[in-house]
Amino acid sequence: MGIEIKGNKVLYPVAGVGLGAVAAGIRKTGRLDLLLVTLREGTRVGAVFTRNRFCAAPVQICREHLSQNLPRALIINTGCANAGTGQAGRADALQTCAEVAAQLGLSTQAVLPFSTGVILERLPMKPLLEGIPLAVGQLRADAWEEAARAIMTTDTFPKSASRQMTLQGRRVTLTGISKGAGMIRPNMATLLSFIATDACISAPLLQQLTRDVADQTFNRITVDGDTSTNDSFLVVATGEAGNEEIARVDEAYEQLFEAVSALALELAHAIIRDGEGATKFITVQVEGGRDEAECLQVAYAISHSPLVKTAFFASDPNLGRILAAIGYAGIMDLNVEGILLYLDEVLVSEDGGRASSYREEEGQRVMARPEITVRVVLGRGTATARVWTCDLSHEYVSINADYRS
């Protein structure tokens, strides 16, 4: 039986996963900020991490521990990213793992640490270490809502998703949580996201699934074009559903991949909807490219343009800004006269200029909508790519200017 939360959402427990969330006082008092996740023995884990060269100490430790052992526990704190902290930060992350291991009777290498929050500050170890036994005491299977709240930073609402499916005649459960609202232009996955399933799948295939899911979901969202130092995305499979182990790419794998992708996309979209100061959810779809890579070049040029994003915030159909972004995306042999630009159903540009049918009042009408699709047809091939982003408002500046206060 699942947990009913706001919006009639049900979060199903995943067999083999325990969750304990507590308010440890890591940065602010009275809010959940420490999450412990336990995994049954034999759980497989797929993981992708930030490619930021200044990756945080916990990311470094996670990579090392994953190469040595099958994880049995995750420990996640908010309020401090433990990034830009050098060897001292590594020591803090390892001490955190050691304390979790001592509490649960595990090896230190069986614990994966994750942190999110302010960069260039040491972890406040006293409240963190004191919070770990409290989290152990709170462990239960149905704490997904609290878990989603415990990993929030500037998020305004917890991000969670859950579903069940039939796989090889067995009922399989998937439940996941994410956090993120700013510093979002993932270069692997996005900030912190954890999806758990009780399906049985081999470790190599789970890693392949995790990477491919990230590429199609979390790697297609952007709020501000900044890649975090702490980005981490995990898919854990406990194997408790009792299905035959998925050991090759077959129909069962494709079914599981589709289900995990749909859940991850729901979480990724929630991050964009909660983008710092965002008022618009914007889909940028680029079609007719020679390959997916150049479609993404154009989509990100549009999505990262401050001029485009502020025009959307103001509902100002100053749509030449989109043409300019397409033009500087880096496709040097682009024929601008072959490009079509649409705003939802409205044709804005063709033949290298304003479409003869376009009227500014139509652009204004579309720009006022809370959800908008920018559609670009390059006319160079058959490739397509889609990116999701948001507008840029006064509030984004205020949130980030006051982030540490």
N, C-alpha and C positions, 0 to 999 in steps of 0.2 A: 504494500500500500504506500502511495506517494504522499508528499507533503503539499498541501494546497498553499500557494502564496499569491501575491498580488497578480491580478490578471488571470486568475483561475489556472495558473501554471502548476503542474504537478512535477515534482522532482523525485524520481524513483531511486531508492537505494540500490547500490551496485554490490552484489555479493562479493565479499573479499576485501571491501574497502571500509575503513573506519575514519571518522573525521572528528577532530576536537578543536574548537575555536574559542579563544579567550581574549579578554582585554588585558594585555600585559603592561600597558603604559609605556610603550616603546617611544612614542612621540607625544601623543595626547592621551589624556586619561578618559576612561569611560567609553571607549570605542573598541570593538573587536579589531585586533591588529596582529594576531599570531594564530596560525593554523597548522595543525599537525595532521598528516594523512598517513594511515598505516595500510600496508598492502599484504595480502596473504602470500605465504611462501610460494615461489614459482611464478609469480606475476611477471609478465613480459612488459617491457617499456620501450616505446618509441619516443625519440626526443630530437628537437631541433632548437638551436640557440642563436642568439644575435651574432652577426658578423662584425659588429663594432669592435675595432681593435682595442678599445679601452673597456673591454668586457669586464663585468663586475667579478669580484672574488667568488661569489657563489656559483656563477656560471663556470668559472675555471674548475672549481671543485666538482661540480656536477659532471662535467666531461670526464674528469679523472675517475670518479667513482663508477660511472656507467661503464667504463672500460674494464673495471676490475670485478664487478659484482652485480647480481640482480638486486635492484633496490627493494627495500622493505618499508621505507618510510620517507615522507617528504616533510620538510619544515619550512614554512613560508612566513616571513614577517613583512609588514608594511612600515612606513615611516622613515626608513633608512635603506638606501640601495646598496650599501657596502660596495660602492664602485669608486674608483680613484683612490683607493685606500692602501695599495701596495701590499707588502708582505704582512703587515699588521692585519689587514682585512682578510687575507687568506687564513691567518691564524684564528681570527674570530669566527670565520665560517666553519673551520675544522672543529673548534671548541664547541660550537653549536651542535654539529653532527655528533660529537662525542657524548654530549649530554643526552641527546635523544637516544643514542644507542644504549647508554647506560640505563636509561629509564625503561627501555623496551627489551633489553637483553639481546641486542644486535651488535654486529661489528660496525665501527664508524663508517666503513666504506659502503655499508648498506643504506646509508642515509643521504638524501639529496637535499641541499639547502637552496632556498630561493629568497631573494630580497627585492623590495621595490620602495622607492621614495627618493629622498634627497641624495644627490651624488656628492662625493668628496667629504663625507662625514663617516666616522667610525660608528659601528653598531653599539648601541647602549647595552652592553652585555649583562649587566645586573638584572634589569627587568626582563630581558629576553630569556636568560637562563632560569630565572625564577618562574617564568610563565610556562616553561616546557612541562614540568610535572602537573601543572594545572590543566594543560591541554590534554595530557594523558588521561587525567581523571574525567575529562569531558567526552572521550571517544565514544562515538555511536555511529550507526550506519545511516541514520536519517537526518544528518546535520548539514545537508547541502546548502540550505538557505543561509545558515550562519557562516558556512565556508565561503560563500560568494561575498558576503559582507566583510569578512575578515581580511580579504586581499585587496580591498578598495583603497585608493589614494584620493585623487581629485574626482573620482567617479561620483556621480550624483545618484546612481541606483546600482544595485547588485545585478550582475549579468550571469544568467544561468539558463540551461536548456536541458531537456530530458526527453527520451522517447524509448519505446520498446518495439521490437520487430520479431518476426519469426525467421530463424536461420537454421537450415538443415533440420527442420521440424522442432527446434527448441526455441523457447522465448529468450530473447537476448535484450539486455538493458544497456542503454547508454545515457550517461549524465555528465555534464560538463559545466565549468565555470570559467570566467575570464575577468580580467581587470584591465582598464585602460580608458583614457579619455584625452590625453595629450602625449606629446613625444611619440607620435604614431606615424611611422613610415617603416613598417617592419622590413627586415632584410633577412628573414627566415620564417618568423611567425609573428607574434605580437606581444609585447610586454609579458604578462603572465596568463597562460591558459592551460587548463588541465581537463582532459576528458577521460572518463573511466568507462570501461565496458566489461561485462562478464563473459564475453566471447572468448573462444580459444583460437589463437592464431600464433604461428611461429614467430620467433623474435625477428628474423630478417625481413619477413613480410610486413610485420608491424612497423618496423623502421621505414620501409618503403612507403607504406600507407600514410604514416605521419608526415613524411616529407612532401608527398604528393598532395595531401589534404592542405597542408600549410601553403603550398604554392598557389592553390586555387581559391583560398579563402583569406587567411590572415595576411598573406603576402600581396593581397589586392586591395588593401584598405590604407588610407592615409588621412590624417587630420592636419598635420603641419609639416610633413616632410622630414621630421627628425627621427632617426633610428636610435632606440634606447640602448643603453649599456647592459641591460638586464633581460632583454627579450628571451622568453623561454616558452616552449609549447610541448606538452607531454600528452601522449595517449597511453594509458595503461590498460592491459587486458589480463584479468584475473583468471580466466578459464573456467569460472564456476558455472557457466551456463550448461556445460555438458555436451556442447556440439563437438563434432569431429574436428580435430585440429585443422585449421586452414593452413596448408603448407605450400600452396601454389596459386598462381593467379587463375582463378576459375570463377564460376558463377557465384559461389559463396563469398569469395573475396570481393567481387564487384558489388554484391549486395551490402556487405559490411562497409566497403569504401564509400558507397553512396550515402549510407546512413550517417557515418562519421562526418562526411563532407557537409551534409545538410545541417547537422548540429553545429559544426564549426562555423558555417556561414551565418547561422542565426546569432552566434556569439560575436562574430566579427561585425555584423551589421549593428548589433547593440552598441559596440564600441563607437562606431561612427555616429549613431543617434545620440550618444552621450558625449560627443566631442566637446572639448572645453569651449563653452560659449556658443555652441552650434545652434542654429535655428533651422537649417535646411539639410536634408539628406539627398545627396547628389550622386547619381549613377553616371559615369563617363564611359560610354561604349564606343569603341573604335573598330570599324569594319573595313574590309577591303584592303588590308595590308598584305605585303609580300610574305611576312611571317609574324608570329605573335610578338616577337621582341620589338618590332617597330611600332606595332599597335600599342604596346605598353609604353614606349617612349612618348608617343603623342598623348596617351591618357594621363600619364604622370605630369607631363608639361602643363596640361590644363589644370589638373588637380592641385598642383603645387603653386600655381601663380597667385600671389597675394592680390593682384588686381582683379583676377577672375573671381576669387573667393569673396572679396569685399563687395564686388558688384552683386553677387548672389545675396549677400547679407542685406544689401540696400534694396533688393528687388529692382535693380537698375539694369535695363536691357542694353548695357554698353558692351555689345557682343563682339565688337572688333577685338576686344581683349582675348577672346577665345581664338580668333584667327591668328593673332600674334603669337600665342602660345604654340599653336600647331606649327607655325612657321619657324620657330626657334627650337623645335623638339630635336633637331639634329639629323633629319632625313634630307640629305643634301641634294638629291635628285627629285625631290617632291614637285609634282606638277600641281600648282595651286588651282589651276582652272578646272581640274578634274575632281575637286573636293566638294562634297555636300556637307553642310552643317545644319543639324536639326536641334531645336529645343523642344523636347517632347514631340508633339505631332507637327510643330511649326517649322517649315523650311526657312532657314535664315539666310544661308549663303550658297551660291552656285556660280560656276563660270568665273571664279576669282573675285567675286564681289557680292553685294547684297542681292538676294533673290528678288525677282520682279514682283512676286506675290507677297513678299514680307511687309507687314505693317507693324510699327513699333508697339502699338497697343496690344497686339497679339503677344509679342515678346514680354511686355509688362505683365500680361495676364498669367503667362506661364511662370515668370520669375517670382510671382507672389505665392506660388504653391509651396507647401512644406516638403514635397518630394518631387524632384526634377530629374529628367534624363537628358544629358548632353550626348548627342549621337553624331559621330563623325564618320563619313564614308570616304576613304582615301582613294578608291578606284584604282588600286595597284595589284590586287590579288584577291585571295579568298580568306585570309586569316582574320580572326576577330579576338579582341580582348576587352575585358571589363574591369573597371576600378571603381571603388566606392569612396566618396569623400564628403566633406561638409563645407559650409561657408566659414568665413573668418569675421568675428565680431569684436566689438569693444571689450566684451566680457573675457575673451581669450587673453587679451593683454592684461586685464586686471587679475585674472586667476594666476597667471604665470609671474606677474610682478610681485604678487603677495604670497607666492607658493610656500615660502619658508616661515611665514608669520602665523 
